[in-house]
Structure formats: C-alpha cells, structure tokens
C-alpha cells in the first residue's frame, strides 16, 4: 500500500476499498471472539474494543499509504494534513447493531478536500460487499458500476432516518414530524452509512437525521453525489440536519424542515 502515492483518484479509491475491507474483517473477527462494550452518551451510543482496533488499523494503513494526509476518526484518531486532504474514518458505523449481533453495520472511509467529501468507501462485512466512488471515480458496488439515482418526490420516497427517544415531544421532534409525515414510508435501521448505501443501490431514496458528525455522513455523501443525488445541511429546531438522496425528495425535505 505504501507504493500508492497521492495524485491518482483511482489509486485513492483502491486504497480506500482495501482499507475498509481489512477494517471490517478485523471488527467482525473481534466480535466473534467476544466484545468489550461500554457506553458513550447513552445505552444506544456505545463503543467496543472492535471499534478501537479497527480504527487503529486504519490509522496505521493510512500512515503507511498516505503519510502526509490528515486523519479524523470517530474514536479519536487525529493527524493534521500537509496536503489539504483529510481521511475521515468510521471504523464501525452502526455500533449498537454490531454489539447486539445485528448485521446492519459497516466500516467506512471518506477523503475530504476543502470541507467536502470527494471519495467514499464502505464495506458491509455480512454480505461481503464494498462500495467505492466519488467525484473523480464512478461509484461501484462489488466492482460493478452503480446506476444513476432515479428521482422521485418525498411522497413516493422510502426515508431512512432516526430520532433518539429523548427528543420525542420537543421542537426537534416537531421538525422531524414535518418531513416524516410527508414520506411514503420510514425505516430506522441503525447505520447512517449503510442507509446511504441503500440509497446508492436504489432500495431507499433518502436519508435524513440531525446532528450527524462528519464520519457518519461523508463516506455516503461522496457516493450519493456521484450518482446524481443531492446532499444538504439545513438548520431547523436549533439543530443541523443532514439530508441526502434523490434531488426532489431532498428539496422537499429541506422545505419541510425549515417550514416551522
């Protein structure tokens, strides 16, 4: 991997895909061996030894392969950038699912330049599927090209979302209700990046949540944008909401959120 020098988008994509595959395999192995799980902010916001081990692996592989690029990881990995490029790491996205033995989780990586994700790579270990692509690399799933997203309105859209129970009955919940009540159907599956890959596959049409950190939106956003989707951030009920998916449903969701 150390021989893949920066400068080629396809080399970056190949490196990113290899890294998320290795990270996911490590995390899955740690789960089979038995997890040490602890809470962060709530019973559903957890971290495991697998998260930390997978992030340490990603950090080492990027130190070898892209030593001058920056690094930002969910579990604390951090390195300043000498190139204007920063890799954003989520070693296990959907950790609650992961810790509970559910399969809707992934390892994810994004390359960010000037505040925007230009490349995303995602590995779903349970199905052995890797998605990779972005601004300069046409997105693929398992090495096969992904089709452009097919537009539709919110009333015809399946929306993957989440609302933490303590927000129910608050202004945040009322903002949530404004877009959720206009959707065709909702799904709460527990991994924002896997939800984004369902959008990339055309099985879901929109993802929307508030207060989403960069490692939870950047990998999926790079791929969705490259497939003709829209990615927006909007302020509503004192929170920043992330909305990504087919263009018309995104626009209608943004309008619904701010219509309050």
C-alpha positions as CSV (number, residue, x, y, z in Angstrom):
1,X,0.0,0.0,0.0
2,X,2.9,2.4,0.7
3,X,3.6,2.4,-3.1
4,X,0.2,4.0,-3.9
5,X,1.2,7.7,-4.0
6,X,-1.4,10.5,-3.8
7,X,-2.3,12.0,-7.2
8,X,-4.4,9.3,-8.7
9,X,-8.1,9.2,-7.8
10,X,-8.3,5.6,-8.8
11,X,-5.3,4.8,-6.5
12,X,-7.0,6.6,-3.7
13,X,-10.2,4.5,-4.4
14,X,-8.3,1.2,-4.5
15,X,-6.5,2.1,-1.2
16,X,-9.7,3.1,0.5
17,X,-11.6,0.0,-0.6
18,X,-8.7,-2.2,0.7
19,X,-8.6,-0.4,4.0
20,X,-12.4,-0.7,4.7
21,X,-12.3,-4.3,3.8
22,X,-9.5,-5.0,6.2
23,X,-11.1,-2.9,9.0
24,X,-14.4,-4.7,8.6
25,X,-12.8,-8.1,8.7
26,X,-10.9,-7.2,11.8
27,X,-14.0,-5.9,13.5
28,X,-16.0,-9.0,12.6
29,X,-13.2,-11.2,14.0
30,X,-13.2,-9.3,17.2
31,X,-17.0,-9.7,17.5
32,X,-16.7,-13.5,17.0
33,X,-14.0,-13.6,19.7
34,X,-16.2,-11.6,22.2
35,X,-16.7,-7.9,22.6
36,X,-15.9,-5.5,25.5
37,X,-18.7,-2.8,25.2
38,X,-19.0,0.5,27.0
39,X,-21.4,3.4,26.8
40,X,-20.5,6.8,25.5
41,X,-23.5,9.1,26.0
42,X,-26.5,6.6,26.3
43,X,-27.4,3.0,26.3
44,X,-27.6,3.1,22.5
45,X,-24.4,5.1,22.0
46,X,-21.7,2.5,22.6
47,X,-18.1,1.7,21.7
48,X,-16.4,-1.6,21.6
49,X,-12.8,-2.9,21.5
50,X,-13.5,-3.8,17.9
51,X,-14.2,-0.1,17.0
52,X,-10.9,0.9,18.6
53,X,-8.9,-1.9,17.0
54,X,-10.3,-1.3,13.5
55,X,-9.6,2.5,13.8
56,X,-6.0,1.7,14.9
57,X,-5.6,-0.5,11.8
58,X,-7.0,2.2,9.5
59,X,-4.7,4.8,11.1
60,X,-1.6,2.6,10.5
61,X,-2.6,1.8,6.9
62,X,-3.1,5.4,6.1
63,X,0.2,6.4,7.9
64,X,1.9,3.9,5.6
65,X,0.0,4.7,2.4
66,X,-0.8,8.5,2.8
67,X,1.6,9.8,5.4
68,X,1.1,13.5,4.6
69,X,-2.7,13.4,4.5
70,X,-4.7,14.3,7.6
71,X,-6.8,11.9,9.6
72,X,-10.0,12.3,11.6
73,X,-11.5,9.2,13.3
74,X,-14.6,8.7,15.4
75,X,-12.7,7.0,18.2
76,X,-10.1,9.8,18.5
77,X,-7.5,9.2,15.7
78,X,-6.3,12.6,14.5
79,X,-3.4,13.9,12.4
80,X,-3.0,17.3,10.7
81,X,-2.9,17.5,6.9
82,X,0.2,18.7,5.0
83,X,-1.6,18.2,1.7
84,X,-5.1,19.7,2.1
85,X,-6.6,16.2,2.1
86,X,-8.0,14.5,5.2
87,X,-9.3,10.9,5.6
88,X,-12.4,10.6,7.8
89,X,-12.8,7.3,9.4
90,X,-15.7,5.4,10.9
91,X,-14.3,2.0,11.9
92,X,-17.7,0.6,12.8
93,X,-20.8,2.5,11.7
94,X,-23.8,1.1,13.5
95,X,-22.0,0.1,16.6
96,X,-25.2,-0.7,18.6
97,X,-26.3,-3.1,15.9
98,X,-22.8,-4.5,15.8
99,X,-22.7,-5.1,19.5
100,X,-26.2,-6.6,19.5
101,X,-25.2,-9.2,16.8
102,X,-27.2,-7.5,14.0
103,X,-25.6,-7.2,10.6
104,X,-26.6,-3.7,9.5
105,X,-23.2,-2.1,10.2
106,X,-20.1,-1.3,8.1
107,X,-16.6,0.1,8.1
108,X,-16.4,3.5,6.2
109,X,-13.8,5.9,5.0
110,X,-14.1,9.3,3.2
111,X,-11.5,11.5,1.6
112,X,-12.3,15.2,2.4
113,X,-10.8,18.2,0.5
114,X,-11.7,21.8,1.3
115,X,-14.5,20.6,3.6
116,X,-16.2,18.4,1.1
117,X,-16.1,14.6,0.7
118,X,-14.6,13.7,-2.7
119,X,-14.4,9.9,-2.2
120,X,-16.2,7.3,-0.1
121,X,-15.5,3.6,0.6
122,X,-17.8,1.4,2.6
123,X,-17.6,-2.3,3.5
124,X,-20.6,-4.4,4.6
125,X,-19.0,-7.5,6.1
126,X,-22.1,-9.6,6.4
127,X,-22.7,-9.6,2.6
128,X,-19.0,-9.2,1.6
129,X,-20.0,-6.0,-0.3
130,X,-17.8,-3.0,-1.0
131,X,-19.0,0.3,-2.4
132,X,-16.4,2.9,-3.5
133,X,-16.6,6.1,-5.6
134,X,-16.9,9.8,-5.6
135,X,-16.2,13.0,-7.6
136,X,-13.5,11.5,-9.8
137,X,-14.2,7.8,-9.6
138,X,-17.5,6.4,-10.9
139,X,-19.2,4.6,-8.0
140,X,-19.2,0.8,-8.0
141,X,-20.8,-1.9,-5.8
142,X,-18.7,-5.1,-5.7
143,X,-16.8,-3.9,-8.7
144,X,-19.9,-3.3,-10.8
145,X,-21.0,0.2,-11.9
146,X,-23.9,1.7,-10.0
147,X,-26.8,3.2,-11.9
148,X,-27.6,6.9,-11.5
149,X,-30.3,7.6,-8.9
150,X,-33.9,7.8,-10.2
151,X,-35.6,10.9,-8.9
152,X,-38.9,11.0,-7.1
153,X,-40.8,13.2,-4.7
154,X,-40.9,12.7,-0.9
155,X,-44.5,11.3,-1.1
156,X,-43.1,8.4,-3.1
157,X,-39.8,8.0,-1.2
158,X,-38.6,5.5,1.4
159,X,-36.8,7.5,4.0
160,X,-34.1,6.0,6.3
161,X,-33.9,8.1,9.4
162,X,-33.6,8.1,13.2
163,X,-34.9,10.1,16.1
164,X,-33.4,9.4,19.6
165,X,-36.3,8.8,22.0
166,X,-35.4,11.7,24.4
167,X,-36.2,14.1,21.5
168,X,-39.8,13.0,21.3
169,X,-42.2,15.8,22.2
170,X,-39.7,18.5,21.6
171,X,-39.2,21.1,18.9
172,X,-36.7,18.6,17.3
173,X,-39.5,16.0,17.1
174,X,-41.9,18.5,15.6
175,X,-39.3,19.3,12.9
176,X,-38.9,15.6,12.3
177,X,-42.7,15.2,12.0
178,X,-42.8,17.9,9.3
179,X,-40.8,15.8,6.8
180,X,-41.6,12.3,8.1
181,X,-45.3,12.8,7.8
182,X,-44.9,13.6,4.1
183,X,-42.8,10.5,3.2
184,X,-44.2,7.3,1.7
185,X,-42.6,5.2,4.4
186,X,-39.9,5.3,7.0
187,X,-37.1,2.9,8.1
188,X,-34.9,3.2,11.2
189,X,-32.1,0.7,10.6
190,X,-29.3,2.0,12.8
191,X,-26.4,2.7,10.5
192,X,-26.4,6.0,8.6
193,X,-23.7,5.0,6.1
194,X,-25.4,1.7,5.4
195,X,-28.6,3.6,4.9
196,X,-26.7,5.8,2.4
197,X,-25.6,2.7,0.6
198,X,-29.2,1.6,0.3
199,X,-29.8,4.9,-1.4
200,X,-26.9,4.3,-3.7
201,X,-28.4,0.9,-4.6
202,X,-31.8,2.4,-5.3
203,X,-33.5,0.5,-2.5
204,X,-34.1,3.6,-0.3
205,X,-34.4,7.1,-1.6
206,X,-33.4,9.5,1.2
207,X,-31.5,9.7,4.4
208,X,-32.2,12.4,7.0
209,X,-31.0,12.9,10.6
210,X,-29.9,15.8,12.8
211,X,-26.5,16.4,14.4
212,X,-24.6,14.0,12.2
213,X,-20.8,14.1,12.6
214,X,-18.5,14.0,9.5
215,X,-17.6,10.3,9.8
216,X,-21.3,9.4,9.7
217,X,-22.2,11.4,6.6
218,X,-19.1,12.0,4.4
219,X,-18.5,8.4,3.1
220,X,-22.1,8.0,1.9
221,X,-22.4,11.6,0.7
222,X,-19.5,11.2,-1.7
223,X,-21.1,8.2,-3.4
224,X,-24.6,9.7,-3.4
225,X,-23.4,12.9,-5.1
226,X,-21.5,11.0,-7.7
227,X,-24.7,9.1,-8.6
228,X,-26.6,12.4,-9.2
229,X,-28.0,12.8,-5.7
230,X,-28.2,15.9,-3.6
231,X,-26.6,16.4,-0.2
232,X,-27.8,19.3,2.0
233,X,-27.3,20.6,5.5
234,X,-30.1,22.8,6.9
235,X,-30.8,24.4,10.3
236,X,-34.1,23.6,12.0
237,X,-35.3,23.5,15.6
238,X,-31.8,24.6,16.7
239,X,-30.1,21.6,15.1
240,X,-28.2,20.9,11.9
241,X,-30.0,18.3,9.7
242,X,-28.3,16.2,7.1
243,X,-30.4,15.3,4.1
244,X,-29.1,13.2,1.2
245,X,-30.7,11.3,-1.7
246,X,-32.7,11.8,-4.8
247,X,-33.0,15.5,-5.7
248,X,-36.7,16.2,-5.5
249,X,-37.2,14.4,-2.2
250,X,-34.2,16.2,-0.7
251,X,-35.5,19.6,-1.8
252,X,-39.0,18.8,-0.3
253,X,-37.5,17.5,2.9
254,X,-35.4,20.7,3.3
255,X,-38.5,22.8,2.7
256,X,-40.5,20.8,5.3
257,X,-37.8,21.1,7.9
258,X,-37.5,24.9,7.6
259,X,-41.3,25.4,7.4
260,X,-41.7,25.9,11.1
